[in-house]
C-alpha cells in the first residue's frame, strides 16, 4: 500500500515538473517571439497600415504621455500599448495631471484624456481624443520637419476646396491638412503663374478650357519638376486634353456605365474600381473606390514625352464607356461593339519620365530627374459626398503622397470605429434571404419531422 502511494506521489511530482517546464518554455518563447493577435470586432486592437508604417520608420526616440483618469486608463492602454508594441523607440507613460503636476505644467495640460507625443528633439504635439487617427497625426507632426505646399487651381469653374456643399472639396482640403500638407487656392490670373514653392498642383475638373498662355505656364511648371494631379469630368476641353495627350493620356468622349455599381445600390453612372494593377498608390488595396459620372481614358505608350504609363485603377469587365450620351438621358443605354468602349476601363493612371542628358552623355555622378503626373477621369470621387466611401479617401491621399515624393506615407489609414456600412450586391442579399428565411427554417422543420417519425417507429 505504501509502495503504491510512493508511486502515485512520484508520478504527481513528474507531472508537476513537466507542467512547470512547459510553462517556463512557453514564457521563454513568448518573451523571445512577441506576437499579437486581434479577434475583436472591427479589429479594435489593431493599428492601421499607415500607423504601423510610421512606427517602423521612426529614427528617433518618442515619448507618449497619456494624462488620464485612473478609471479610464484601461482604454488608453488598449490603444497606446500597441504603439510601443510596434516600435522599440516608443515609450508610453500613464499619468494623472493632479499627481504629476510638473509634467502637466511642462506640456500645459489642463484636461484629462490629453495625450502628448514628444520627439527626441523636444517637439511636442497633442491629441485631444483617445483615437488612433488623432494620436498618429500628433506623432507624425512631432517627427515632420516641414509642410509641403499643395496648390489647387481655380478660375475655370474647378472644384472649390472651401465649398461645404456635397459637390465641394472642403473635405478633401481637410484630409490634406490632416496629412500635414499646406493647401492654398491658386488663381494664376492674379499671381502671374505657379509659385516656385509649389510641391504639387491639383487641377480638379475645370469647366472652361485653358488658354494658350495657361497651357504654356502649365507645361513650364511640369518641365521644371512640378508634380501635377489633373482631373477631367465628362465633357470636351480640347486644349487641356491635348496637353495631357503629350504625356500619353488620351481621353475618350464617353460616360462610364457600370452594372456592378447598380448591383451595389448605386446609379449605373457610378464607376466602381475593383481592379488595381501593381502600383505604389494602391498597394494593399482590397476595398472599392467609387467614381460618380466618370469618363475613361486610353494610355498611349508612344507619347511625345516617352513617359511610362501605368493604370492605377480599373472598372469591372462588364462596364463600358457609352458614347451615345442621348441614350443615357433617355435611360435606355445599350452597349455597342461598334461605337462604345468595352470594359475594363482605365479611370486613373500615372505617368513617369526622366529628364536630363541621355545615358551616353552623362558625366560621372549625374543622375536623371524623375517627373510624375497622375490623371483621373473624374473629380467627384474626392468631393464631400463621396470622399468617405470605402477607399476613396485613401486613394486620393495616396495619389498626393506619391506625387509629392512621400512614398513612405502611402498606406491604408485609420478608420473610424463608428458607423462603417457593409455593401451587399443583389445576389448576396438574395442568398442571405434564402439562407435565413427559407433554408434554416426548412431544415429545422425537417429535423422535427424526422424526430417524430423515429419516435413513432419505436
Secondary structure, DSSP 8 states (H G I E B T S, - for coil): -HHHHHHHHHHHHHHHHHHHHHHHHHHHHHHHS------SGGGTT---HHHHHHHHT--S-EEEEEE--GGGHHHHHHHHHHHHHH-TTEEEEEE-TTT-HHHHHHTT--SSSEEEEEETTS-EEEESSS-HHHHHHHHHHHH----EEEEEE-SSS---TT--STTS-HHHHHHHHHTTEEEEEE-HHHHSS--TT-SEEEEE--SS---HHHHHHHHHHHHTT-EEEEE--SS--HHHHHHHHTTTEEE-S-EEE-HHHHHTTS-TTEEEEEE--S-GGGTT--S-EEEES---EEE-SS-TT--EEEEEEEE-TT-EEE--HHHHHTT-----TTTSEESS-EEEEEEEEEESS-GGG--TT---EEEEEEEES-SGGGSTTTTTSTTHHHHHHHHHHHHTT-GGG-S-----SS-------HHHHHHHHIIIIIIHHHHHHHHHHHHHHHHHH-
